[in-house]
Amino acid sequence: MTLPLADAEVASIERATLEAVVPDRMEQMQGWLLPIFDGTVGRARSAVPLQHGQPDTTQIGPIAERYLALGFAPAFRLPDLPAFSDFHAQLQSLGFVREQPSLTMVGNVENLLSLHPGPAGELHAQADAQWMAMFLGPGLDPVDGASRARALSRAENTLFASVQEAGCTVASGAAAFGQGWLSVHGMRTHAAHRGRGLARRVLVTMAQEAQRRGLSKVFLQVDAGNTAALVLYRRAGMVTAWPYSYWRAID
């Protein structure tokens, strides 16, 4: 079950995503964004459509050729929707494979505010050493983590949220504000402190700032298999706007 969004909302989410997860370079081509990134972050290095009507399969060649001309392997981040079935089939025939099933979820800032009755966390303009240590903690490949941190930390409208106890950061996330949305990124909770509602406090912290800025909408992207995160986000009233996956050429 997905929530249909108008083309303008789809475009605003995709533009906001790449304002928060910043590539090295951005190009556009006939209704597509072509982010270029010398790193591991899929969103920052995969072509993505700005609307969800049936795409023109003849665009595959020019998009792939542009990436190759710049020295990058072509990749696509595509909705898993019926309108894209022909596009998917064409990519498959060209040797691309579907990877990393994920969800784009949307909700209301007001719902986030009701997640936790206790105190909110802190917000900072820069990611300090503790925030970065949490983000790059166990379970995250160090090369991938460093690449993700680089993409997040150079965004212009992002604040870094954290919950601290006894002087230590125990939960964290990044809140980006752009295109009329709060977008949530980089959510982490220390393994020894999970199950205590700390991630909810991080979300409330972000939501309070979004409300202060006059924003009412929130979105995020999450791995479709991340059960714990999905439970939290659904508790916050968030729903799936669309599922998506990455399409990459086989090496």
C-alpha beads as a LAMMPS data file, in Angstrom:
LAMMPS data file: protein, C-alpha beads

251 atoms
250 bonds

1 atom types
1 bond types

-500.0 500.0 xlo xhi
-500.0 500.0 ylo yhi
-500.0 500.0 zlo zhi

Masses

1 110.0

Atoms # bond

1 1 1 0.000 0.000 0.000
2 1 1 1.520 3.303 -1.059
3 1 1 0.388 6.899 -0.780
4 1 1 0.133 8.543 -4.211
5 1 1 1.859 11.925 -4.347
6 1 1 1.568 14.677 -6.911
7 1 1 4.527 15.128 -9.261
8 1 1 5.445 18.388 -7.528
9 1 1 5.729 16.612 -4.174
10 1 1 7.820 13.804 -5.675
11 1 1 10.157 16.377 -7.208
12 1 1 10.442 18.327 -3.957
13 1 1 11.353 15.170 -2.036
14 1 1 14.023 14.141 -4.535
15 1 1 15.509 17.628 -4.650
16 1 1 15.460 17.838 -0.856
17 1 1 17.161 14.442 -0.625
18 1 1 20.087 15.645 -2.700
19 1 1 20.284 18.917 -0.809
20 1 1 20.767 16.848 2.346
21 1 1 22.970 14.054 0.959
22 1 1 25.138 16.301 -1.141
23 1 1 26.876 14.924 -4.247
24 1 1 30.061 16.363 -5.706
25 1 1 28.153 17.569 -8.739
26 1 1 24.559 17.702 -9.946
27 1 1 23.203 17.629 -13.490
28 1 1 19.683 17.429 -14.914
29 1 1 18.369 15.715 -18.007
30 1 1 14.730 15.808 -19.173
31 1 1 12.999 15.267 -15.846
32 1 1 15.862 13.438 -14.145
33 1 1 18.449 14.441 -11.578
34 1 1 21.934 13.063 -12.218
35 1 1 23.990 13.358 -9.025
36 1 1 27.714 12.620 -9.330
37 1 1 29.605 11.471 -6.243
38 1 1 33.035 9.947 -5.754
39 1 1 31.860 7.913 -2.789
40 1 1 29.630 5.033 -1.724
41 1 1 26.321 6.804 -1.027
42 1 1 23.827 5.415 -3.527
43 1 1 21.454 8.373 -3.390
44 1 1 24.297 10.733 -4.285
45 1 1 25.431 8.774 -7.333
46 1 1 22.275 7.386 -8.970
47 1 1 19.984 8.985 -11.552
48 1 1 16.506 9.568 -10.153
49 1 1 13.269 10.666 -11.863
50 1 1 11.392 13.753 -10.722
51 1 1 7.949 12.309 -11.425
52 1 1 6.365 8.868 -11.338
53 1 1 4.513 8.708 -14.638
54 1 1 5.673 6.107 -17.136
55 1 1 9.268 7.018 -18.061
56 1 1 10.706 6.980 -21.567
57 1 1 13.038 3.991 -21.901
58 1 1 15.024 5.809 -24.599
59 1 1 16.453 7.996 -21.819
60 1 1 18.424 5.065 -20.414
61 1 1 21.152 5.365 -23.033
62 1 1 21.843 9.109 -22.704
63 1 1 21.823 8.930 -18.902
64 1 1 24.193 5.958 -18.824
65 1 1 26.462 7.594 -21.398
66 1 1 26.663 10.788 -19.345
67 1 1 27.821 8.905 -16.259
68 1 1 30.368 6.960 -18.285
69 1 1 31.655 10.171 -19.887
70 1 1 32.324 11.548 -16.405
71 1 1 34.126 8.384 -15.339
72 1 1 31.363 6.843 -13.218
73 1 1 29.443 3.601 -13.479
74 1 1 25.828 4.374 -14.411
75 1 1 23.217 3.663 -11.756
76 1 1 19.538 4.423 -11.278
77 1 1 17.365 4.872 -8.178
78 1 1 13.887 3.911 -9.323
79 1 1 10.433 3.519 -7.788
80 1 1 9.177 -0.053 -7.589
81 1 1 5.895 0.964 -9.209
82 1 1 3.937 -0.519 -12.146
83 1 1 4.581 2.573 -14.281
84 1 1 8.296 1.704 -14.248
85 1 1 7.952 -1.977 -15.227
86 1 1 9.076 -1.425 -18.836
87 1 1 11.992 0.709 -17.664
88 1 1 13.016 -2.018 -15.199
89 1 1 12.783 -4.694 -17.892
90 1 1 14.923 -2.664 -20.271
91 1 1 17.582 -2.134 -17.610
92 1 1 17.565 -5.845 -16.832
93 1 1 18.084 -6.672 -20.510
94 1 1 21.109 -4.346 -20.486
95 1 1 22.716 -6.184 -17.570
96 1 1 21.564 -4.036 -14.653
97 1 1 20.499 -5.706 -11.411
98 1 1 18.054 -4.518 -8.749
99 1 1 19.531 -3.988 -5.272
100 1 1 18.752 -2.492 -1.861
101 1 1 14.938 -2.416 -1.700
102 1 1 14.019 0.696 0.291
103 1 1 11.043 2.856 1.204
104 1 1 10.357 6.558 0.990
105 1 1 8.065 7.378 3.904
106 1 1 6.172 10.600 4.583
107 1 1 4.310 12.011 7.557
108 1 1 3.374 15.059 9.586
109 1 1 5.691 16.952 11.907
110 1 1 2.837 17.233 14.404
111 1 1 2.750 13.451 14.792
112 1 1 6.472 13.358 15.557
113 1 1 5.969 15.863 18.358
114 1 1 3.760 13.420 20.231
115 1 1 6.284 10.586 20.146
116 1 1 7.989 11.257 23.473
117 1 1 6.730 13.178 26.519
118 1 1 10.180 13.686 28.008
119 1 1 12.869 16.247 27.219
120 1 1 14.093 16.731 23.690
121 1 1 17.737 16.421 22.747
122 1 1 20.195 18.974 21.387
123 1 1 20.711 20.470 17.939
124 1 1 24.002 21.733 16.565
125 1 1 25.043 23.299 13.292
126 1 1 28.065 21.008 13.019
127 1 1 28.591 17.331 13.743
128 1 1 30.900 17.161 16.758
129 1 1 33.289 14.317 17.532
130 1 1 30.738 12.400 19.608
131 1 1 28.058 12.677 16.939
132 1 1 30.526 11.440 14.347
133 1 1 31.656 8.578 16.580
134 1 1 28.046 7.480 16.969
135 1 1 27.451 7.728 13.224
136 1 1 30.601 5.768 12.396
137 1 1 30.072 3.211 15.172
138 1 1 29.984 -0.608 15.056
139 1 1 28.025 -2.185 12.224
140 1 1 28.863 0.455 9.628
141 1 1 31.619 -0.116 7.097
142 1 1 34.238 2.573 7.830
143 1 1 34.708 3.559 4.180
144 1 1 30.964 3.767 3.611
145 1 1 30.498 5.600 6.900
146 1 1 33.115 8.205 6.047
147 1 1 31.514 8.708 2.635
148 1 1 28.061 9.161 4.182
149 1 1 29.422 11.574 6.774
150 1 1 31.038 13.646 4.032
151 1 1 27.805 13.850 2.044
152 1 1 25.750 14.837 5.110
153 1 1 28.173 17.261 6.717
154 1 1 28.445 19.595 3.721
155 1 1 24.699 20.226 3.430
156 1 1 23.775 23.872 3.996
157 1 1 20.459 23.416 5.808
158 1 1 21.159 20.477 8.094
159 1 1 21.328 20.370 11.880
160 1 1 22.761 17.507 13.899
161 1 1 20.563 16.147 16.686
162 1 1 21.739 14.165 19.682
163 1 1 20.634 12.873 23.068
164 1 1 23.306 12.893 25.748
165 1 1 23.564 11.122 29.083
166 1 1 26.436 11.597 31.530
167 1 1 28.254 13.658 28.929
168 1 1 28.073 10.959 26.249
169 1 1 26.027 10.883 23.065
170 1 1 23.689 7.887 23.176
171 1 1 21.467 8.633 20.166
172 1 1 21.761 10.887 17.135
173 1 1 20.441 11.857 13.712
174 1 1 20.622 14.574 11.078
175 1 1 17.698 16.884 10.312
176 1 1 17.654 18.606 6.924
177 1 1 15.281 21.443 6.078
178 1 1 14.575 22.107 2.430
179 1 1 11.956 22.241 -0.322
180 1 1 9.250 22.591 2.344
181 1 1 10.191 19.369 4.155
182 1 1 11.959 18.119 7.243
183 1 1 13.990 15.114 6.115
184 1 1 15.482 12.635 8.556
185 1 1 18.907 11.074 8.014
186 1 1 21.601 9.132 9.826
187 1 1 19.540 7.844 12.759
188 1 1 21.678 5.954 15.271
189 1 1 21.226 4.672 18.854
190 1 1 24.056 3.234 20.952
191 1 1 23.618 -0.556 21.180
192 1 1 23.682 -0.486 24.999
193 1 1 20.826 2.031 25.140
194 1 1 18.339 0.679 22.615
195 1 1 14.733 0.094 23.603
196 1 1 14.564 3.198 25.807
197 1 1 12.866 5.590 23.406
198 1 1 16.001 7.574 22.604
199 1 1 15.392 7.556 18.858
200 1 1 11.956 9.004 19.545
201 1 1 13.600 11.832 21.472
202 1 1 15.862 12.524 18.493
203 1 1 12.828 12.725 16.209
204 1 1 11.017 15.044 18.619
205 1 1 14.096 17.288 18.673
206 1 1 14.018 17.509 14.894
207 1 1 10.263 18.068 14.820
208 1 1 10.436 20.973 17.275
209 1 1 12.910 22.757 15.015
210 1 1 10.813 21.993 11.937
211 1 1 7.752 23.458 13.649
212 1 1 9.749 26.533 14.599
213 1 1 10.604 26.954 10.914
214 1 1 6.964 26.589 9.884
215 1 1 7.360 23.157 8.277
216 1 1 4.576 20.597 8.599
217 1 1 5.803 17.707 6.413
218 1 1 8.503 15.109 7.054
219 1 1 10.031 12.386 4.920
220 1 1 12.784 9.802 5.199
221 1 1 14.237 6.867 3.320
222 1 1 14.754 3.538 5.053
223 1 1 15.913 0.050 4.150
224 1 1 12.808 -2.066 3.551
225 1 1 14.240 -4.787 5.802
226 1 1 14.966 -2.549 8.804
227 1 1 12.133 -3.839 10.974
228 1 1 12.997 -1.895 14.119
229 1 1 13.144 1.416 12.262
230 1 1 9.892 0.709 10.447
231 1 1 8.103 0.039 13.746
232 1 1 9.295 3.401 15.069
233 1 1 8.389 5.365 11.947
234 1 1 4.956 3.788 11.662
235 1 1 4.346 4.579 15.318
236 1 1 5.107 8.160 14.335
237 1 1 2.300 8.020 11.780
238 1 1 4.557 7.782 8.749
239 1 1 3.362 5.883 5.688
240 1 1 5.054 4.575 2.573
241 1 1 4.905 7.059 -0.284
242 1 1 6.690 4.654 -2.632
243 1 1 9.141 1.750 -2.540
244 1 1 12.317 2.036 -4.559
245 1 1 15.485 0.145 -5.410
246 1 1 18.854 0.798 -6.987
247 1 1 19.688 -0.540 -10.427
248 1 1 23.385 -1.059 -11.078
249 1 1 25.337 -2.647 -13.897
250 1 1 26.920 -6.004 -13.120
251 1 1 30.710 -5.669 -12.867

Bonds

1 1 1 2
2 1 2 3
3 1 3 4
4 1 4 5
5 1 5 6
6 1 6 7
7 1 7 8
8 1 8 9
9 1 9 10
10 1 10 11
11 1 11 12
12 1 12 13
13 1 13 14
14 1 14 15
15 1 15 16
16 1 16 17
17 1 17 18
18 1 18 19
19 1 19 20
20 1 20 21
21 1 21 22
22 1 22 23
23 1 23 24
24 1 24 25
25 1 25 26
26 1 26 27
27 1 27 28
28 1 28 29
29 1 29 30
30 1 30 31
31 1 31 32
32 1 32 33
33 1 33 34
34 1 34 35
35 1 35 36
36 1 36 37
37 1 37 38
38 1 38 39
39 1 39 40
40 1 40 41
41 1 41 42
42 1 42 43
43 1 43 44
44 1 44 45
45 1 45 46
46 1 46 47
47 1 47 48
48 1 48 49
49 1 49 50
50 1 50 51
51 1 51 52
52 1 52 53
53 1 53 54
54 1 54 55
55 1 55 56
56 1 56 57
57 1 57 58
58 1 58 59
59 1 59 60
60 1 60 61
61 1 61 62
62 1 62 63
63 1 63 64
64 1 64 65
65 1 65 66
66 1 66 67
67 1 67 68
68 1 68 69
69 1 69 70
70 1 70 71
71 1 71 72
72 1 72 73
73 1 73 74
74 1 74 75
75 1 75 76
76 1 76 77
77 1 77 78
78 1 78 79
79 1 79 80
80 1 80 81
81 1 81 82
82 1 82 83
83 1 83 84
84 1 84 85
85 1 85 86
86 1 86 87
87 1 87 88
88 1 88 89
89 1 89 90
90 1 90 91
91 1 91 92
92 1 92 93
93 1 93 94
94 1 94 95
95 1 95 96
96 1 96 97
97 1 97 98
98 1 98 99
99 1 99 100
100 1 100 101
101 1 101 102
102 1 102 103
103 1 103 104
104 1 104 105
105 1 105 106
106 1 106 107
107 1 107 108
108 1 108 109
109 1 109 110
110 1 110 111
111 1 111 112
112 1 112 113
113 1 113 114
114 1 114 115
115 1 115 116
116 1 116 117
117 1 117 118
118 1 118 119
119 1 119 120
120 1 120 121
121 1 121 122
122 1 122 123
123 1 123 124
124 1 124 125
125 1 125 126
126 1 126 127
127 1 127 128
128 1 128 129
129 1 129 130
130 1 130 131
131 1 131 132
132 1 132 133
133 1 133 134
134 1 134 135
135 1 135 136
136 1 136 137
137 1 137 138
138 1 138 139
139 1 139 140
140 1 140 141
141 1 141 142
142 1 142 143
143 1 143 144
144 1 144 145
145 1 145 146
146 1 146 147
147 1 147 148
148 1 148 149
149 1 149 150
150 1 150 151
151 1 151 152
152 1 152 153
153 1 153 154
154 1 154 155
155 1 155 156
156 1 156 157
157 1 157 158
158 1 158 159
159 1 159 160
160 1 160 161
161 1 161 162
162 1 162 163
163 1 163 164
164 1 164 165
165 1 165 166
166 1 166 167
167 1 167 168
168 1 168 169
169 1 169 170
170 1 170 171
171 1 171 172
172 1 172 173
173 1 173 174
174 1 174 175
175 1 175 176
176 1 176 177
177 1 177 178
178 1 178 179
179 1 179 180
180 1 180 181
181 1 181 182
182 1 182 183
183 1 183 184
184 1 184 185
185 1 185 186
186 1 186 187
187 1 187 188
188 1 188 189
189 1 189 190
190 1 190 191
191 1 191 192
192 1 192 193
193 1 193 194
194 1 194 195
195 1 195 196
196 1 196 197
197 1 197 198
198 1 198 199
199 1 199 200
200 1 200 201
201 1 201 202
202 1 202 203
203 1 203 204
204 1 204 205
205 1 205 206
206 1 206 207
207 1 207 208
208 1 208 209
209 1 209 210
210 1 210 211
211 1 211 212
212 1 212 213
213 1 213 214
214 1 214 215
215 1 215 216
216 1 216 217
217 1 217 218
218 1 218 219
219 1 219 220
220 1 220 221
221 1 221 222
222 1 222 223
223 1 223 224
224 1 224 225
225 1 225 226
226 1 226 227
227 1 227 228
228 1 228 229
229 1 229 230
230 1 230 231
231 1 231 232
232 1 232 233
233 1 233 234
234 1 234 235
235 1 235 236
236 1 236 237
237 1 237 238
238 1 238 239
239 1 239 240
240 1 240 241
241 1 241 242
242 1 242 243
243 1 243 244
244 1 244 245
245 1 245 246
246 1 246 247
247 1 247 248
248 1 248 249
249 1 249 250
250 1 250 251
